[in-house]
Amino acid sequence: MPHAAVRSSRGRLALAGTPDAPEIVSSIDTPLSRVVLLDAAGKAWRCESLGTGERKALSPATPLDLDAVRRELSADASPDM
């Protein structure tokens, strides 16, 4: 999956909701295809297709979800890193 170039922004992701039902709000000016969050308790959460100004519930991430992210990041990494 191609990624956009890194650029300066004041956009951010804000955590909302409760620890058992977290939500995320984006002020990033580019839509995000996937968000993966590891909370303070070590639980992984995810959501797909988060747009600017959008608030979405996070759902628990499975080990398969995390493996897919790891593979994608590894494939995009430079061999010089």
C-alpha positions in Angstrom: 0.0 0.0 0.0 1.6 3.3 -1.0 2.0 6.0 1.7 1.8 9.7 1.4 5.0 11.8 2.0 5.6 13.1 5.5 4.6 16.8 5.9 4.4 19.2 8.7 0.9 19.5 10.3 -0.8 20.6 13.5 -3.3 17.7 13.1 -3.5 15.1 15.7 -5.4 12.0 16.9 -7.3 12.4 20.1 -8.5 9.5 22.2 -12.1 9.7 23.5 -14.6 7.3 25.0 -13.8 4.9 27.8 -11.0 2.4 28.4 -13.4 -0.4 27.5 -14.9 1.4 24.5 -12.3 3.8 23.2 -13.0 6.1 20.3 -10.6 8.2 18.3 -11.0 11.6 16.7 -8.7 12.9 13.9 -7.8 16.5 13.0 -5.2 15.3 10.5 -6.0 16.8 7.1 -5.5 13.5 5.3 -7.8 10.5 5.6 -6.1 7.6 7.4 -6.7 4.1 5.9 -6.0 2.4 9.2 -5.3 3.3 12.8 -3.8 0.9 15.3 -3.5 1.9 19.0 -1.8 0.1 21.9 -3.3 1.4 25.1 -1.6 1.7 28.5 -2.8 -1.7 29.6 -1.2 -3.3 26.5 -4.4 -4.0 24.6 -4.4 -3.3 20.9 -7.2 -1.5 19.2 -8.0 -0.7 15.5 -10.2 1.2 13.1 -10.3 1.6 9.3 -10.9 4.7 7.2 -10.7 7.6 9.6 -11.4 11.0 8.0 -10.7 14.5 9.1 -13.0 15.5 11.9 -14.4 12.0 12.2 -14.9 10.2 15.5 -14.9 6.4 15.3 -15.1 3.6 17.8 -12.1 1.4 18.0 -12.5 -2.3 18.0 -10.1 -4.9 19.5 -7.2 -5.8 17.2 -6.5 -9.4 16.7 -3.0 -11.0 16.4 -3.7 -11.3 12.6 -4.4 -7.5 12.4 -1.1 -6.8 14.1 0.8 -9.2 11.9 -0.6 -7.5 8.8 0.6 -4.1 10.1 4.0 -5.5 10.9 4.3 -7.0 7.4 3.2 -3.8 5.7 5.7 -1.7 7.7 8.5 -4.2 7.1 7.8 -4.2 3.3 7.9 -0.4 3.2 11.1 -0.1 5.3 14.3 0.9 3.6 17.1 -1.7 3.6 19.3 1.1 4.9 17.4 1.5 8.1 
